[in-house]
Amino acid sequence: MITSVHRALLVLACAVLPACSILPKAEPANVYRLPVADQPVVAHDGPRLPWTLRIGKPQASDALNSPRIAVLPQGDLVSSYKGARWSDPAPVLLRNRLLDGFSRDGRLRGLSNDDSTVQGDYELGGDLQAFQSEYASNGVIVRVRLDARLVNGRSQRIVASHRFEVTQPVAGTAVPSVVSAFGQANDRLTGQVIEWVLAQAAVAPKNQ
């Protein structure tokens, strides 16, 4: 009886004292930004194109719409690196990389994103199908796959769509090496998306 009373008092004390916990403390995680190459996008001289672009976060599954750094260690098993996470969910990382890439490129008159109410002549969005590292027989790779859609900002009609997929070998299995490969893969994908958007918008009337 005394033991039961003491146990009840201990539980009550832990409930009212913030420093007291019967649960194990969560391990601190290293937070990683998406690295940027020294020269990710080459700036272009000359007049800017007379239209604006609004860049949205791509749609993604729950496994990718998370700060966890996704990894496929075997087959279709989806896991994440212990003690490490991104500074933002993957769709936000990719949107911000694209926004930065278009800004550095300098050929557009104006840019905005879906966190603001500012509209654009065109809108870039899509579905993020892959943003993970994968263990293969010949080593570890990073895979980024985006099903991109370019939409007319006024009519909301799809102007063009295209699948972009980039793989990047990882120099080892350590998390910093994986993060570095993510940065390289996203730099390459960003360059491809920029050229595609500019080419598609050049032949599509804004009032379509």
C-alpha positions, 0 to 999 in steps of 0.5 A: 500500500505504501509503495502504491502511494509513493508511486502515485506521488512520484507520477504526480510530481513529474506531471507538475515539474517540467524538468522531470520526465519518465520518457527518454529524451529525443536525440538532437538532430543535425539540421542541413540546408540544401547546398548551393554550388559556387556557380549554380546558374550563370547570369545572362546579360541583356534585356529582361523578358517582359513577363513574370513567374510565380513559383509554387511548392510542388505536391508531394507524398507524406514521406517527402513532404517532411524535413526528414532526409529520405533514403531507400536502403533496400527496394521500396523501403522508405526510411530516413537518416537518424539524427539528421534533417533538412531545414525545411520540407523537401517541396520548400527546399526545391521551390526555394532553389528554383526561385533562387535559380531564376533570380540568379539567371536574371532573364525574367522581369519579376518573380514571386512564390506561393507564400505571397498573394502576388500573381504572375503571368505564368505559374510553375508547379507540379509533383515531386515524385522523388527526393531521396538517396538510394542504395544500389549495387554500385553505390549510393545515389541521390534521385530527384524527380519533378513532374513540372507544370507551367500554367497560364496565370490568368486562365489557369490552363496548362501551357506545358508539362514535363518530367525532370529526373536527375541522379547524382552519385554520392561519394560515400555513405556519410550524411554530409556526403549525401547532403552534398549530392542533393545540392548537386542534383538540385543545381542540375535540375534547376538549370534544366527547369529554367531553360524549359520554362523560358522556352515554353513561355516564349511561344505561349501567349500570356492571354491564352 
